[in-house]
């Protein structure tokens, strides 16, 4: 028998997940940032494909703009970490995923 109670009248909920936190060598930081951004880019690519499924004239403007924006962010991060590498710095990364839902 379970003691778990399900609450169906939740008005708001929040959860924080620490994705990455710590001090990294530039090569490690580059890998971590690259993997996270590639996953985000791939998500939007899949969304774009889903929109086009059965209707190649679907409006994919939003997905295209997000992919383009993420590619720019990826390059900025790469350049930033490159500076750390050249200057002999390590890189601190703190990435928290905040999840919430509201009615």
C-alpha positions in Angstrom: 0.0 0.0 0.0 1.4 3.4 -1.0 1.6 6.5 1.2 2.0 8.7 -1.7 -0.7 11.4 -2.1 -1.3 13.0 -5.4 -2.1 16.7 -5.3 -4.2 17.8 -8.3 -4.8 21.4 -7.3 -1.2 22.6 -7.6 -1.2 26.3 -8.8 2.6 26.6 -9.2 5.6 24.4 -8.9 9.3 25.0 -9.3 12.3 22.7 -9.4 16.0 23.5 -10.0 18.4 20.9 -11.4 22.1 21.6 -11.3 23.3 20.5 -14.7 26.9 21.4 -14.3 28.9 23.2 -11.7 32.6 23.5 -11.1 36.1 24.5 -12.2 37.3 23.0 -15.5 40.3 23.1 -17.7 39.5 25.0 -20.9 39.4 21.8 -22.9 36.9 20.3 -20.5 34.8 23.4 -20.4 34.8 23.6 -24.2 33.5 20.0 -24.4 30.8 20.6 -21.8 29.5 23.7 -23.4 29.7 22.2 -26.9 27.7 19.1 -25.9 25.0 21.2 -24.1 24.5 23.6 -27.0 24.6 20.8 -29.6 21.8 19.0 -27.7 19.8 22.2 -27.7 20.4 22.8 -31.4 19.4 19.2 -32.2 16.2 19.6 -30.3 15.2 22.5 -32.6 16.3 20.6 -35.7 14.0 17.8 -34.7 11.2 20.2 -34.0 11.7 21.7 -37.4 11.5 18.3 -39.0 8.3 17.5 -37.1 6.7 20.7 -38.4 7.6 19.8 -41.9 6.4 16.2 -41.7 3.6 15.9 -44.2 3.7 19.6 -45.0 7.0 20.9 -46.4 5.5 24.4 -46.6 5.2 24.7 -42.8 6.4 27.9 -41.1 9.7 27.0 -39.5 10.8 30.6 -39.0 11.0 30.2 -35.2 13.0 27.0 -35.3 15.4 28.5 -37.9 16.0 31.6 -35.9 16.6 29.6 -32.7 19.1 27.3 -34.5 20.9 30.4 -35.9 21.0 32.1 -32.5 22.3 29.0 -30.8 25.0 28.6 -33.4 26.1 32.2 -32.7 26.1 31.5 -28.9 28.2 28.4 -29.5 30.8 30.4 -31.4 30.8 33.1 -28.7 31.4 30.5 -26.0 34.1 28.8 -28.1 35.9 32.2 -28.5 35.5 33.0 -24.8 37.0 29.7 -23.7 39.8 30.1 -26.2 40.8 33.3 -24.5 40.9 31.5 -21.2 43.1 28.8 -22.8 45.5 31.4 -24.2 45.7 33.3 -20.9 46.2 30.2 -18.8 42.9 30.4 -17.0 40.6 27.6 -15.9 36.9 28.1 -16.5 34.1 28.1 -13.9 30.7 26.8 -15.2 27.5 27.1 -13.3 24.5 25.8 -15.2 21.2 25.5 -13.4 18.0 24.3 -15.2 15.0 26.0 -13.6 11.8 24.1 -14.3 8.4 25.5 -13.4 4.7 25.2 -14.3 1.8 27.4 -13.6 -1.9 27.3 -14.3 
